[in-house]
């Protein structure tokens, strides 16, 4: 078991050797191999002359296969092995310059130590520490420091991709990612090649990368292992297959035959089949259906026998769900949709529950699907339920509303018809009044006028002219009464009582008759036209009869309200009359008919030589 941070992976004699903190391990038993010297720092291992070596500040140590033990070969402080992409030559960089077979072949004026990576390509050397990159060409003694974009503060790795020098860096803002060296411009810039494949490769942290002999490029990017590969005429990227290999920073990647090894902070990982894919089906399960967040309606076991029906008050619901993919299950993601409410699927998230509130009535289908760590999708699970409408939106409530509305419309129709009939009745009564009251008067005027033309006697002509004037005054008075009756400005009781008071005083005073007027000033309600017309004609008829026939000395006129009724009393002290002799007279009968027309009651008493009394009671 490898517990230490793995910094170097070397294939050697059909086995894999791992450099970690303090020791070297060999697969497949991961047995530790004895080392020599001070190994308090990371162990850097390599192969020289087909022999396994490790090196640090104490020198270079070579493995004795028989003794399974390392022995020191040189005191030279080597920094790193050089990856020779030209001739695969066994080269090393250390104090003083570049070495081959422990001999200094390219002396360099190196003022740096802690070289992390060194490569040779196109007869040029490139090597870097944590913050700088240097280059050296054959036959040149000077080491040149290459300029990096400002803001870069750490170089994680340098290697070759498709024959070009690449570095992975970390820096401020958007400087993090993979850069490529442009020899013509002599500068590093973000790789357009990789950016087109996956923008994250040039924007997010890259800790290590490696291109295998097959051409596949393996990159740890944003804590994910990604494989960049060429297929069907274009470059592609895939990370979903390798999600579980991330687990922490990767410090070294090594290709060995058809296997890929990853060494990092949590140990070593081996990918035996680099073309592996996840081909297993799994399900998404709705595990709970809750109402008002605590009442369980469905627990996820089996299928509901009937469609779930909820009342309108139970329109706050919660669903819980899970996937039957148990590889790193806490990284499963979910997507859901409520048909009848959501327009589209939600975004993928780690949430394993979804709440809905204030759902309206209707039929709903909740759908949920899952995606595991390898970005494989599970089967969709669904559940159907119905929320009933509130009582005031049920079919029978709408029927009730329809009946009520129809009743209201019918009532409005009846009121309108009654208003039309009432107006028509008023017109008819006005026509009748004009005919009854005026036709005789106008006929008389016409006859008097004809008599004047036929009778040359001046005395008779003057008499007829006087009759015409009298008839014209009567016609004028009748027309005035009709106009006053239908005028809506006289709907107040105050106006009516004032007219009655004025008429009585004018007539009685002109005849020299004493009188008393007792009238309530505050009679409730509106005085409708029909009631006003009949009361006025009744009052006028009685007063006229008193002045013409009663020979009265005194008249009492009283208007009183009692128990929502109007009591009218008109009593005179006159000669009276015999009730039996005159009870069927036209004037008395007209008064009684008018009282009946307004749903009133009338009482008439008369005593010869004592007087006459009218008592009329009208509902208000």
C-alpha positions in Angstrom: 0.0 0.0 0.0 1.4 3.4 -1.0 0.7 6.0 1.7 3.2 8.7 0.7 3.0 11.3 -2.0 4.2 9.7 -5.3 6.4 12.1 -7.3 8.1 9.8 -9.9 7.0 6.8 -11.8 9.6 4.8 -13.8 8.9 1.6 -15.9 11.9 -0.7 -15.4 12.4 -4.4 -16.2 8.7 -5.1 -16.6 7.9 -3.5 -13.3 7.0 -0.1 -12.2 9.1 1.8 -9.6 7.6 4.7 -7.6 9.5 7.5 -6.1 7.8 8.9 -2.9 8.8 10.7 0.2 11.8 8.9 1.8 11.7 5.6 -0.2 11.3 3.8 -3.5 8.6 1.2 -4.1 8.3 -1.5 -6.6 5.0 -2.9 -8.1 3.2 -5.1 -7.9 3.7 -5.8 -4.2 4.7 -2.2 -3.6 7.6 -3.4 -1.5 10.1 -0.8 -0.4 13.7 -1.0 -1.7 16.6 -0.1 0.5 18.1 3.3 -0.2 21.3 5.0 0.8 22.2 8.5 1.9 20.0 11.3 3.2 16.4 10.8 1.9 14.5 13.3 3.9 13.3 14.9 0.6 11.4 13.5 -2.3 13.1 10.6 -4.1 13.9 11.3 -7.8 14.3 8.1 -9.7 15.4 7.4 -13.3 17.1 4.9 -15.6 20.8 5.3 -16.6 22.5 2.7 -18.8 19.5 0.5 -18.3 19.9 0.6 -14.6 17.6 2.1 -12.0 19.0 5.1 -10.2 17.9 7.7 -7.8 19.5 11.0 -7.1 19.3 13.9 -4.6 21.7 16.4 -3.1 24.0 13.6 -1.8 24.7 12.3 -5.3 23.4 9.6 -7.6 22.8 6.0 -6.5 22.5 2.9 -8.7 20.5 -0.2 -7.9 22.4 -3.5 -7.5 20.0 -6.1 -8.9 21.5 -9.0 -7.0 21.6 -7.3 -3.6 18.4 -5.2 -4.3 20.3 -2.3 -2.8 21.4 1.1 -4.0 25.1 2.2 -3.9 26.5 5.6 -4.7 28.0 6.1 -8.1 29.0 9.7 -8.0 29.0 12.7 -5.7 27.6 14.9 -8.4 24.5 16.7 -7.4 22.1 15.9 -10.2 18.9 18.0 -10.5 16.9 16.0 -13.0 17.1 13.6 -15.9 16.7 15.2 -19.3 13.9 13.9 -21.6 15.7 13.7 -24.9 13.1 13.9 -27.7 15.8 14.0 -30.4 18.1 10.9 -29.9 16.8 9.5 -26.7 20.3 10.1 -25.3 21.0 9.4 -21.6 21.5 13.0 -20.4 21.3 14.6 -17.0 21.4 18.1 -15.6 23.2 18.9 -12.4 25.7 21.2 -10.8 28.1 22.6 -13.5 26.0 21.7 -16.5 24.8 18.8 -18.6 26.2 15.3 -18.1 26.4 12.1 -20.1 27.9 9.0 -18.6 28.8 11.0 -15.5 30.9 13.3 -17.7 30.2 17.0 -18.0 29.6 17.4 -21.8 28.1 20.9 -21.7 29.5 23.2 -19.0 26.9 25.8 -18.0 27.1 28.8 -15.8 24.1 27.6 -13.7 23.1 29.9 -10.9 20.0 27.9 -10.1 19.2 24.7 -8.3 16.0 22.7 -7.8 15.5 22.0 -11.5 12.1 20.3 -11.8 11.9 19.4 -15.4 14.5 19.2 -18.3 13.9 18.4 -21.9 15.9 18.4 -25.2 14.2 18.9 -28.5 15.5 20.2 -31.8 19.0 20.4 -30.3 17.9 22.8 -27.7 17.7 22.3 -23.9 14.8 23.7 -21.8 14.7 23.4 -18.0 12.7 25.1 -15.3 12.5 25.6 -11.6 9.3 26.7 -9.8 9.2 30.2 -11.3 11.6 30.4 -14.3 12.4 28.7 -17.6 15.8 28.6 -19.2 17.1 27.5 -22.6 20.5 26.5 -23.9 21.7 25.7 -27.4 24.7 23.7 -28.4 28.0 25.6 -28.8 26.7 28.4 -26.6 28.0 28.9 -23.1 25.2 31.1 -21.9 21.9 30.0 -20.4 19.1 32.2 -21.5 16.1 32.9 -19.2 12.9 32.9 -21.2 10.4 35.7 -20.4 7.0 34.6 -19.0 3.7 36.6 -19.0 3.5 38.9 -16.0 1.5 37.6 -13.2 2.6 33.9 -13.4 3.9 32.9 -10.0 4.4 29.1 -10.3 5.4 26.5 -13.0 4.0 23.1 -12.3 5.2 21.1 -15.2 7.1 21.4 -18.5 7.0 18.8 -21.3 6.4 18.3 -25.0 3.1 18.0 -26.8 3.0 17.4 -30.6 6.6 18.5 -30.9 6.2 21.8 -29.0 7.2 22.9 -25.6 4.3 23.3 -23.1 4.2 24.5 -19.6 1.4 24.4 -17.0 1.4 27.5 -14.7 -0.6 29.2 -12.0 -1.1 32.9 -11.7 -3.3 35.8 -11.1 -6.8 36.1 -12.6 -7.0 34.2 -15.9 -3.2 33.4 -16.3 -3.6 29.8 -15.0 -3.5 26.9 -17.5 -1.4 25.5 -20.3 0.9 27.6 -22.4 2.9 26.8 -25.5 6.3 28.2 -26.6 6.4 30.1 -29.8 10.0 30.0 -31.1 9.4 32.7 -33.7 8.1 35.2 -31.2 10.3 33.7 -28.4 7.4 33.8 -25.9 4.9 31.6 -24.1 1.2 32.1 -24.8 -2.0 30.3 -24.1 -2.5 27.3 -26.4 -5.2 27.9 -29.0 -4.9 24.2 -29.9 -6.0 23.1 -26.5 -8.4 26.0 -25.9 -10.5 24.9 -28.9 -10.7 21.4 -27.5 -11.6 22.4 -23.9 -11.4 26.0 -22.7 -10.7 24.8 -19.1 -7.3 23.5 -20.2 -6.1 27.1 -20.7 -8.2 28.7 -17.8 -8.1 26.3 -14.9 -5.3 24.7 -12.9 -3.2 22.0 -14.6 -0.9 20.1 -12.2 0.6 17.6 -14.6 0.3 16.5 -18.2 1.9 13.8 -20.4 1.6 12.8 -24.1 1.9 9.0 -24.5 3.6 7.4 -27.6 0.0 6.6 -28.9 -0.6 10.4 -29.2 -3.1 10.5 -26.3 -2.5 13.5 -24.0 -3.3 12.9 -20.3 -3.9 16.1 -18.2 -4.9 16.7 -14.6 -7.1 19.8 -15.1 -9.2 21.4 -12.4 -8.7 18.3 -10.2 -10.0 16.0 -13.0 -8.1 13.6 -15.1 -8.8 14.3 -18.8 -7.8 12.4 -21.9 -7.3 14.4 -25.1 -7.3 12.1 -28.1 -7.5 12.3 -31.9 -10.5 10.4 -33.5 -12.4 10.7 -36.7 -10.4 13.6 -38.0 -10.6 15.8 -34.9 -9.3 16.2 -31.4 -11.6 15.4 -28.5 -11.6 15.4 -24.7 -13.0 13.0 -22.2 -13.0 13.3 -18.4 -16.1 11.4 -17.4 -14.4 8.0 -17.5 -11.6 9.0 -15.2 -13.5 10.9 -12.5 -12.4 8.7 -9.6 -8.7 8.9 -10.4 -8.5 12.6 -9.4 -8.7 12.3 -5.7 -6.1 15.0 -5.2 -3.1 16.6 -7.0 -1.3 14.4 -9.5 2.5 15.0 -9.6 3.5 12.5 -12.3 2.0 10.6 -15.2 3.7 7.7 -16.9 2.7 5.7 -20.0 3.8 2.0 -20.0 2.6 -0.2 -22.9 -1.2 0.0 -22.8 -1.3 1.2 -19.2 -1.3 4.7 -17.7 0.0 5.3 -14.2 -0.9 8.4 -12.1 1.1 9.3 -9.0 -0.1 11.9 -6.6 -0.7 13.1 -3.1 -2.9 10.1 -2.3 -0.7 7.4 -3.8 -0.7 5.7 -7.2 -3.4 4.8 -9.7 -3.2 2.5 -12.6 -5.5 2.6 -15.6 -5.1 -0.8 -17.3 -7.4 0.0 -20.2 -7.1 3.5 -21.4 -10.1 3.0 -23.7 -12.3 1.8 -20.8 -15.9 3.0 -20.7 -18.7 2.6 -18.1 -21.3 0.2 -19.7 -23.6 -0.6 -16.8 -27.2 0.3 -16.5 -28.6 1.8 -13.3 -31.9 3.3 -12.2 -33.0 6.5 -10.7 -35.5 6.0 -7.9 -38.0 8.4 -6.3 -37.6 7.5 -2.7 -40.1 9.7 -1.0 -43.2 11.8 -1.8 -44.1 14.1 1.1 -47.1 16.5 1.6 -46.5 19.6 3.6 -42.9 18.4 4.0 -43.6 15.8 6.7 -46.5 13.6 5.7 -45.2 10.6 3.6 -47.6 9.8 0.7 -45.3 7.4 -1.2 -42.1 5.7 0.1 -40.6 4.5 -3.1 -41.4 0.8 -2.8 -43.2 -0.5 -5.9 -45.5 1.5 -8.0 -48.7 3.3 -6.6 -51.7 1.2 -7.4 -53.8 4.3 -8.2 -53.0 7.9 -9.2 -52.2 9.9 -6.1 -54.9 12.5 -5.5 -54.4 15.4 -3.2 -56.7 18.1 -1.9 -56.0 21.7 -2.7 -54.7 22.4 0.8 -52.0 19.8 0.3 -50.3 21.7 -2.5 -46.9 22.0 -0.8 -44.9 18.8 -1.7 -41.4 17.4 -1.5 -39.7 14.7 -3.5 -36.6 12.8 -2.5 -34.6 10.6 -4.9 -31.4 8.6 -5.3 -29.5 6.6 -8.0 -28.5 3.0 -7.8 -24.9 3.8 -8.9 -22.7 3.3 -5.9 -19.3 4.3 -7.2 -18.5 7.6 -5.4 -22.3 8.0 -4.9 -22.1 11.4 -3.2 -21.0 12.7 -6.6 -24.1 11.5 -8.4 -26.0 14.5 -10.0 -29.7 14.8 -10.7 -32.0 16.6 -13.1 -35.8 16.9 -12.6 -38.9 18.3 -14.2 -42.5 18.6 -13.1 -44.8 18.4 -16.1 -47.6 20.8 -15.7 -45.4 23.3 -13.8 -41.8 23.4 -15.1 -41.1 24.4 -18.7 -37.8 22.5 -19.0 -35.5 20.2 -17.1 -33.5 21.7 -14.2 -29.7 22.0 -14.4 -27.7 19.1 -13.1 -27.0 19.4 -9.3 -26.0 17.3 -6.3 -29.4 18.0 -4.6 -31.3 14.8 -3.7 -34.7 16.5 -3.0 -37.0 19.1 -4.6 -39.7 21.2 -3.0 -42.7 22.7 -4.8 -45.1 25.1 -3.1 -48.5 26.7 -4.0 -49.2 24.3 -6.9 -52.5 24.9 -8.6 -55.1 22.2 -9.3 -54.4 19.8 -12.2 -52.5 16.7 -13.1 -48.8 16.6 -12.7 -46.0 14.1 -13.6 -42.7 14.4 -11.6 -39.7 13.1 -13.5 -36.1 12.7 -12.3 -33.0 11.3 -13.9 -29.5 10.7 -12.5 -25.9 10.9 -13.8 -23.1 9.1 -12.1 -19.4 10.0 -11.6 -18.7 8.7 -15.1 -21.4 10.9 -16.6 -23.5 7.9 -17.5 -27.2 8.6 -17.3 -29.6 6.4 -15.3 -33.1 5.4 -16.2 -35.8 8.1 -15.6 -38.3 7.5 -12.7 -41.7 9.2 -12.8 -44.7 9.5 -10.5 -48.1 11.0 -11.4 -50.4 12.8 -9.1 -53.5 15.1 -9.2 -54.3 18.1 -7.1 -58.0 18.8 -6.8 -59.3 22.3 -7.2 -60.7 24.3 -4.1 -64.4 24.0 -3.6 -64.9 27.4 -5.2 -63.4 26.2 -8.5 -65.2 22.9 -8.7 -67.7 22.1 -11.5 -70.7 22.4 -9.2 -69.4 25.8 -7.9 -69.2 27.0 -11.5 -72.7 25.7 -12.1 -73.8 27.7 -9.0 -72.0 30.8 -10.3 -73.8 30.3 -13.7 -77.2 30.1 -12.0 -76.5 33.2 -9.8 -75.2 35.2 -12.8 -78.2 34.1 -14.9 -80.5 35.1 -12.0 -78.8 38.5 -11.8 -79.0 39.0 -15.5 -82.7 38.0 -15.5 -83.3 40.3 -12.6 -81.6 43.2 -14.4 -83.7 42.3 -17.5 -86.9 42.3 -15.4 -86.0 45.6 -13.8 -85.2 47.1 -17.2 -88.5 45.8 -18.6 -90.4 47.1 -15.6 -88.7 50.5 -16.0 -89.7 50.5 -19.7 -93.2 49.5 -18.8 -93.3 52.1 -16.0 -92.1 54.8 -18.4 -94.7 53.6 -20.9 -97.4 53.6 -18.2 -96.4 57.2 -17.3 -96.7 58.2 -21.0 -100.1 56.5 -21.2 -101.3 58.2 -18.0 -100.1 61.5 -19.2 -101.9 60.9 -22.5 -105.0 59.9 -20.6 -104.8 62.9 -18.3 -104.3 65.2 -21.3 -107.3 63.6 -23.0 -109.6 63.5 -19.9 -108.7 66.9 -18.5 -108.0 69.0 -21.5 -110.1 67.5 -24.3 -113.4 68.7 -22.8 -112.0 72.1 -22.1 -110.5 72.5 -25.5 -113.7 71.3 -27.2 -115.6 74.0 -25.1 -113.1 76.7 -26.2 -113.6 75.6 -29.8 -117.4 75.6 -29.5 -117.4 79.1 -27.8 -115.2 80.4 -30.7 -117.7 79.0 -33.3 -120.6 80.6 -31.4 -118.9 84.0 -31.6 -118.7 83.8 -35.3 -122.3 82.6 -35.7 -123.9 85.0 -33.1 -123.6 88.7 -34.2 -125.0 89.8 -30.8 -122.2 91.8 -29.2 -123.4 91.0 -25.7 -123.4 87.3 -26.4 -120.0 87.5 -28.0 -118.6 89.1 -24.9 -120.1 86.3 -22.8 -118.5 83.7 -25.0 -115.2 85.5 -24.9 -115.3 85.4 -21.1 -116.1 81.6 -21.2 -113.1 81.1 -23.5 -110.8 83.0 -21.1 -112.1 80.9 -18.2 -111.6 77.7 -20.1 -108.1 78.7 -21.2 -107.2 79.4 -17.6 -108.5 76.0 -16.6 -106.5 74.3 -19.4 -103.4 76.2 -18.4 -103.8 75.1 -14.8 -104.3 71.5 -15.8 -101.2 71.5 -18.0 -99.2 73.1 -15.2 -100.3 70.4 -12.8 -99.3 67.6 -15.3 -95.8 69.2 -15.8 -95.3 69.7 -12.1 -96.3 66.1 -11.5 -93.8 64.5 -13.9 -90.9 66.9 -13.0 -88.3 64.8 -11.1 -87.0 67.8 -9.2 -90.3 67.7 -7.2 -89.6 64.2 -5.8 -88.9 65.6 -2.3 -91.7 65.7 0.3 -90.7 69.3 1.2 -91.6 70.6 -2.2 -94.9 68.8 -2.2 -95.9 70.0 1.2 -94.9 73.6 0.2 -97.1 73.4 -2.9 -100.1 72.0 -0.9 -99.6 74.7 1.8 -99.4 77.5 -0.8 -102.4 76.2 -2.7 -104.6 75.9 0.4 -103.7 79.3 1.7 -104.3 81.0 -1.6 -107.7 79.4 -2.1 -109.0 79.7 1.5 -107.7 83.2 2.1 -109.3 84.3 -1.1 -112.6 83.0 0.2 -112.2 84.4 3.6 -112.1 81.0 5.3 -110.0 80.5 8.4 -107.8 77.5 8.4 -105.0 75.6 10.2 -102.1 73.7 8.6 -100.4 70.9 10.6 -97.8 69.3 8.5 -94.8 67.1 9.4 -91.7 68.5 7.8 -89.7 65.3 7.8 -91.6 62.6 5.9 -89.2 59.7 5.1 -88.4 58.4 1.7 -88.7 59.7 -1.9 -92.0 60.9 -3.2 -92.6 58.9 -6.4 -94.3 60.5 -9.4 -97.4 58.4 -9.3 -97.9 59.0 -5.6 -97.2 62.7 -5.9 -99.7 63.1 -8.8 -102.6 61.3 -7.1 -102.0 63.0 -3.7 -102.0 66.4 -5.4 -105.1 65.8 -7.3 -106.9 64.4 -4.3 -105.8 67.3 -2.1 -106.8 69.8 -4.9 -110.2 68.2 -5.4 -111.1 68.2 -1.7 -110.0 71.9 -1.3 -111.9 72.9 -4.4 -115.1 71.1 -3.2 -114.8 72.9 0.2 -114.6 76.3 -1.4 -117.4 75.6 -3.9 -119.9 73.7 -1.8 -119.2 73.6 1.9 -119.7 77.3 2.8 -117.2 76.6 5.5 -116.1 78.9 8.3 -113.0 76.9 9.3 -110.8 74.2 7.7 -108.2 71.9 9.4 -105.5 70.4 7.2 -103.2 67.9 8.8 -100.3 65.7 7.4 -98.9 63.3 10.0 -96.7 60.2 9.7 -97.2 57.2 11.9 -96.0 53.6 11.6 -94.6 54.2 8.2 -97.8 55.6 6.9 -99.0 59.1 6.0 -102.3 60.2 7.6 -104.0 63.1 5.8 -107.0 64.7 7.6 -109.0 67.5 6.0 -112.0 68.7 8.1 -114.3 71.7 7.5 -117.0 73.4 9.6 -119.6 73.9 6.9 -123.1 73.0 6.0 -122.3 69.3 5.4 -124.4 67.1 3.2 -126.5 64.0 3.2 -124.1 61.0 2.6 -126.8 59.0 1.0 -127.8 61.7 -1.4 -124.3 62.5 -2.8 -122.1 59.4 -2.1 -122.2 58.3 -5.7 -121.1 61.7 -7.1 -118.3 61.9 -9.6 -116.0 64.0 -7.4 -116.2 61.6 -4.4 -115.7 58.6 -6.7 -112.7 60.1 -8.3 -111.1 60.8 -4.9 -111.7 57.2 -3.8 -110.3 55.7 -7.1 -107.2 57.8 -6.7 -106.7 56.6 -3.1 -107.1 53.0 -4.2 -104.5 53.6 -7.0 -101.9 54.4 -4.4 -102.8 51.5 -2.2 -104.4 53.8 0.4 -107.5 53.8 2.5 -110.1 56.6 2.6 -112.8 57.5 5.1 -115.5 60.2 4.5 -117.9 61.5 7.1 -120.4 64.4 6.7 -123.1 65.7 9.0 -125.6 68.3 7.8 -125.1 71.7 9.4 -121.9 70.5 11.1 -119.3 69.8 8.3 -117.4 67.2 6.4 -114.2 65.1 7.3 -111.8 63.3 5.0 -109.3 60.8 6.5 -106.8 59.3 4.1 -104.1 56.8 5.0 -101.3 56.1 2.5 -98.3 53.6 3.0 -94.9 55.2 2.6 
